[in-house]
């Protein structure tokens, strides 16, 4: 009888030890009983609303944004109107920085554009104005030949003759043509003589 009780007691301790080891192993591996297993658990989810950062892109008559609206976004219509003052003007950025690109007519227009948009953004946004000034139109040089009067022409009378020889027509032709095209022009006629013939008449002719 004593041996039977001793054997029973020994097996009881062995079973208890095995159960203890199993429980310890479950606790170490994370598979043990939860402390909330016996209570009425109420699941509570932490509301973590991820706030998306603000960003925008604006063109003439177009404005798109994402994230929490910036305070100046209420003036988006005014921004679009200003961006219509140049060629392909665009503003894009976030709550701290903005980039302005496109083409403007002059350096003065570039400065004015930057000031107007900066006034909309406010002092908390750094504006980088990278707009370019439109290239000046090339100066076209008139290559039309200048309408110049013909150079002076010399006509020679034959000795003791008052009529010009027929060859003089070719010499006078360009002068006559130019005078017809310029009726207000004046012609200076001068002459000279040689030592032959009547001296008094030569002076009158000259």
Secondary structure, 3 states (H helix, E strand, C coil): CHHHHHHHHHHHHHHHHHHHHHHHHHHHCCCCCCCCCCCCCCCCCCCCCCCCCCEEEEECCEEEEECCCCHHHHHHHHHHHHHHHCEEEEEEEECCEEEEEEEECCHHHHHHHHHHHHHHHCCCCEEEECCEECCCCCCCCCCCCCCCCCCCCCCCECCCCCCECCCHHHHHHHHHHHHHHCCCCCCCCCCCCCCCCCHHHHHHHC
